[in-house]
Amino acid sequence: MYQYDEFDQRIVDERVRQFRDQTERFLAGRLTEEQFRPLRLMNGLYLQRHAPMLRVAIPYGLLSARQMRMLAHIARTYDRGYGHFTTRQNIQYNWPELARVPDILADLASVEMHAIQTSGNCIRNVTSDHLAGVACDELADPRPYCEIIRQWSTFHPEFSYLPRKFKIAVTGAAHDRAAVQVHDIGLRIVRDDAGTIGFEVLVGGGLGRTPIIGETIRHFLPQRDLLSYLEAILRVYNRFGRRDNKYKARIKILLKETGAEAFTALVEQEWQQIRDELVLDDVEIDRVKSHFTAPPYEQLPSELPAAINELRASDAAFAAWFRHNTFDHKIPGYRIVFLSLKPPGVPPGDLDHRQIDAIADLAERFSFGELRVSHNQNLIFADVPTTDLHTLWNELREWGVATPNINKATDIICCPG
C-alpha cells in the first residue's frame, strides 16, 4: 500500500496545526459559524444537533493493521466506543467533542491518515474495487491510479469550491464492484486494439433523490491524458454547474440539461487547450505502482485442503460461511474473505473498539497485515491461505463478523451521512 514520503507527512501535519488554530479561534469567538463552516467541512467535520460528526478518509478502502488500531483508539478515547464504516469506504465518528477534534487529526496523522476533503463541495475520497489486486477478473490494478488522482485532487486550488460534492471511482475488472456508473466520474480500465492500457470515462452518474446512470463520454483515454481529461471535466462543471439550488447542483443534472453530446464537446474543447500541460508520464505511474506490490505469497496447492472439504461436509454453519463469505483468489491456495458488518440487530457498518482492535490482530495473523473496506460497508481480508479458513472462521464468529450473508438480502447498506 502507499507509504507517505516526507512531503505527504508534512502536508497532513501542517493541516492539523492549521485546523487546531482555526478551532481554537472559533471556540474563543474570533470566528463566526459562517466563517468556520467551510474550514471544518474541508476537514471532514460536521456540526450536527447533538454532537459533531468526523469523517475519516480511507483512500480506496485500504487499511493497515496499524491504522486499524488507531481507529480503535480514536473510538475508545474520543467517541462512544464505536465507528461506522461508510458507503465511500471511509469511517465516521458520531460523538467527538469539537475541542478534541484537532487531537484526533494529530493521532490520525501519526499513522498516515487524515480527514481532508471528506466533506464539503470538493473532490471527495476516491473509491475503488475492494478486490483490487486479487480479483480473478482484473485487467489491471486500479489502486495506483486512485492514488495518483488522490494526490492530484488534494488541495487542488481550482476545485476547492465546486457547485457540489464530487465523487470519483475507478475499476480495473470485468465485474464492476466499484459502481462506476453511479459516480460523478467513473473510470473503467480498458485496453485498445493494440493492447495499450487506458480508460473508459463515464460522467454524470449518481444516486440520491435523482438516481442516474452515468454516460460514457470517451471510450478510450490514454493513461498519459488521465489527469488533464479529469481537469477538463472539472473545469466545465465548475464553470457551468448550478449554484442556486443544491438539489440541482450535481454534474449529473448539468449533463442532462446540457445533453451528453454538447457536454462532451465542452469537455473536449477545454481539454484540447490543456492536455499538453498536465501529462501523466510512465515515470510517475511506475513510482506510484511500486507501492502496490504483491505480498510474499507461498506456493500452495490450488485444490482446497482435504481437511477444509471435510469440515464443509460436516459443519453446515462453516459451509454456509464458506459459500457466501469467501471468494476465489487469483493466487492458488488463497481465498478472499469478507467480514460481514451486518449481523442481526446491529446498524450496518458499525463496529466497537474491541472488534476493531481484534480485526487488526486477525489481519496480521491471516492476511499480511492489510484489510479493505467495501462500499457495501463490509471488511475484507484479501489474502487468506485456504489452510487457515476454519481457524479464521472461528475467530470471526467470536467477534460477531461472520454472518454468512454477503451479497444476500440482509447485506443491505445504511449510511446516515
N, C-alpha and C positions, 0 to 999 in steps of 0.2 A: 504494500500500500504506500501511498505518497507520504514522504517524510519532509517536514519543514526544513528549509535551509535558513540561514541567518536572516535573510531578508523577510521571509514569511513570518518568522518568530517576532521580529521587530515590529511588523505591522500589527499583529494581534496584541502585543504588549503595549504599544502606543495607543491602540484603540481602548484598551482597558483604562489607561491613565486618563485619556480624554473623557471617557464616559463617567469615570469617578468624579472628575471635576464638574461635569455637567449635572450629575445627580446631586452633588453637594450644593451647587448653586440653586437648583430647583427647590430642594428641601429647605434652603435658607430664604426662599422667597425672591431670589435675584433673577430667576427665570420664570416666566408665566407658563401655564399649561400649554398655551398655544405655541410658545417658543420651544418648550421641552418635547412636545409631541413628535415632531419629525426626528429629533435626536434619539429618543428612546426606541422609536419604531425601527430605525436603521440598526439597532442593536437587539432586535427581537423581543422587545418588551412592550406588553400591552397593559394598560391600567384599566382593570375591569371593576365591576361593582363591589365585589367582596375582597379581592386581592389581585395583585399583579400576576400576569402570566408571562413566563420567559420561554421562548422557543430557541432551542439549541440546534445548530446545524450539524448534520451528519452527511457530509458530501457523498453523493451517490450511494448512501446507505452502508458504507464500510466502516467498521469499528475494530480497534484492537482490544484485547482483554484489559490492558492498562486504561484505556479510555473508558471502557465499560465500568471499571471500578470507580473511576472518577464520577461517572453519572450516578452510581450508587451513593457515593459520598455526598454529592450535592443533594440528592433526595433526602438523605438521612440528616444532614446538617442544616440545610436551608429551607426545606419544604416539609410536607407532612408525611414523608417517608416513601413516596412513590413517584414514578414518572410515567408519562403517556407517550408511547411511540405513535407517530402520525402517518397520514397517507402520503406525505412527501419525504418519508424516510428520515425524519427528524425526531427529536424528543422534546416534550413540553413539560414544564413545571408550573403548577397552577396556584401555588401558595407562597411564593417567596416574599420577603419584606423588601420594599423598594430600596431602603438604605443599604441592604446587603447584596443587591444585585451586582455592583462592581466587584465584590469579593467572589461571587460565583464566576464572573467572567475571568477574574485573575486565576482561579483554580482551573477553569477550562483551558486557558492559555498555557498552563504548565504541562498539558498533555496534548498540545497542538489541536485545540478545539476552540470554537467561538460561537457567537450568535449573530454575526454580521449578516445583514441583508436577509434575515429570516422573516421579516415583515416589512411593511411599507411598500410604496409604489416604485419598486426597483426589480432587478433581476434576482429571483429567489434561488434557493438551493437547486442545483442541477441534479436531476434524478436519473436512474439508470436501471437496467435489468439486474435484479438481485442475484441472478445466477451468472453474472458476467465472469468470464474466465474459466468456468467449469461446465457450462452447458454443452450438451452434445450437438445442438443445432446452431452453434455460434459460428458466424463468418469471421468476426474479429472482435476482440475485447473492446467494449466501448468506454471503459473507465479512464484510459489515458485522455480521450477526447473530452470526457466530462471534466477532468482536472484542468485541461487547457482552457475550456470555457469558463470554469470557475475562476481561474486566475485572471482571465481577460475581463470578466464581468465585475469582479470585486472592486468597489470604489471607482467604477468607470465614471468619469466626470460628466459625461453626456447623458447617462441613463440613471441618475440617482433620483430623478423626479419625473417618472413616466406618468402617463394618464392613469395607469392602474398597475397592479402587480403583474409580474411577467414570469412565466414558468417554462423551462426547457427540459426535455427528456431525450435520452439517447439510447438506442438499442442496436445490438450487433447480431441478433439472432433471427432465425426464420419465424419463430413464435414471438409475438410482441408482448413481453412481460413487463415492459416499461410504460405501456399505454400511451405511446407517442401520438396517437390520433386525437387524444383529448388534452393536448398541451398547446400553449401559445405557439411554441415551435417544437416540432417533433423531428428528430433526426434518425434515420434508419441507414445503417451502414450497408452499402451495396458494392458490387463490382461491375465495371463496364465490360464491353465485349473483349477488351484486351486483358481483363483480369485486374485492372487497377482499382484500388480501394477509393471509394468516395461516399457521398451521402445523398439519399433521397430527402428532400426538405418539405416537411408539411407545416402549414401555418393555419392558425385560426381555430384550433380545437379547444374544447373546454367543457366543463360540467356545470354545476351550479343551477341557477334559475333558468338559464338558457343553454341547454346542452347541445353542442355542435361537434360534428366530426371534422377534423382539420382537412384541408385540401392540399394536395401536392402542387407546389409552385415550381419545383425543379426536380427532375427525375435523377439527375446525376450532377453532383457538385464535387469537384476535385478537392482533396484534402487541403491543398495549399490555399484554397479560397474560403475555407470554413469560416474564419473569423471575420473576414471582410464582408461575406454574404450575411452573416448574422448582424453585423453592424449596419448594413444597408436596410435590413428588415426593421431593426430597432429605430433607425432614423425616420423611416416612413411612418412607423407607428407613433413615434414621439411628436412628429410634425402634424399628423392628421387625426390622431386618436382624440375622441371626445373627452373633455374635462368638465363638462357641465352636468353630467349625470353619471355617477359611479356605476350604475347598473348597465350603462351603455358604453363603458369606457374600455372594455377589453378589446384586444386586437381581433377577436372573432367577430365582433359587431362591425368593426371597421372593414374587415374583409367582406362581410355580407353586404354592407351598404355600398361599398365601392365596386364590388364584383371581383371575382378571382382574377379575371384576365387583366382588368385595369390595375388592380393591386399589384399583380406580378410585374406589370410594365413599370410601375413606380419604383419597385424594388430594383429591377434590372437597370433602370436609368440611374438610380443612385449608386448602384454597385459599380457600374462602368467608370464612375468618377473616382472611386476609392480603392478598387480591387488591387492595384499595384502598391498601395501604401501600407497594407496590412497582410503580408504574406506569411503563412504558416509553413516554415521550411522543415525539411526532414531532420535537421539537427535538433530542433526544438521538440518535434514529435518523438524522436528517439530518446531525448533526455527524459521526457515525462514517462515514456513507456518503460524505461529502465527501473522505475519504481514499482512496476506491476509484474514482477517475475513470479513464476510458479513456486510454491513451497517445495521442500525436499521430499517428494513422494517416494514411497517404497515401491519396489517391484512386487506386486501382489497378483495372485491368480484372478482371472476375470470372473470365474464362477463364484457364486456365493458359497461361503464355508458350509460344510455339511451340518455343523452344529447350529448355524443360523436357520437353515432349512428345517431341521428337526424342531426347533423352538417355534417356528412359524406354524408347523403342523400340529403341535401340541398345546400351544397357548394362543387362544383366539384374540386376546387383547393385544398381544405383541404383533400378531399377524395383521390386525386392523391398523395398528400404528405404522407398521412397515409398508402396508399397501397405500395408505393415504398420506403419510408424512415423510416418506423417503423417496428419492428420485434418482434416476440414472446419472452417473458422473462420466465425464469424458475420459477419465483415467481408470483403467481396470483396477478392481479391488477397492474402490472408494464409492461412497454414496453421498448424496446431498440430503441433509436432514433439516426439516422445518420444525421450529419450536412454536407451537400454537399459542398465541396470546388471546385466545377466545374460549377459555374454559367456561362452563355454565356458571352464571351468577356474577361474572366479573366484566366490567366495561372493556370492550375490545381495545387492545393496545396497552393496557395498564400492567405495570409490574412494580412490586415494592422493592425496597433497597436490598432486602435479603435475597430475593430472587435475582436481582441484577448482579449482585456480587457472586452468587452461586453460578450463574450463567457465564460470567467471566472466567471463573475457575474451570468450568467444563470446557470452554473454548480452548483453554490452554492444554487441557488433557486430551481432547479428542479432535481438535480442528486447527492445529498450528497457531493458536492464539488469536484467531480472527473470527469475526462474525459479521453478518449482514442484516440490514433491516429492509423489509419489503414494503411496497406501497400498499399492500393489503394488511399492514400492521402485524406482521409476524416476524420472527427472527429466523436466521438460517445459519447452520454450521455447514459450510460448503465442502469440507474435505474430511469426511469421516471414514476411516477404514472399516470395511464390512465386518471384520472380526470383532469390532467394538460396538456393534449396533445394539445388542441386547443389554450390555452393561450401560451404555448411554441411555437407552430407553428407561431403565430402572431409575437412573439418576434424574432424568427429566420428569418422570412421574412424581418423584418425591417433591419436586419444586413446582408442580402444577402446570407444566408447559408441554404435556404430552397428549393432549386431547387429539384423537385421530379424526380431524375434520378439515384438513387443508383442501381448499377448493370445493368444499361442500356447502350446503345451505346454511350451516351455522358459522361458517367462516366469513362473517359479514364485517364490514368496516363501519366505524363510528368515530368520527373525529370532531370534537367540539370546536376546534379552531381557536 
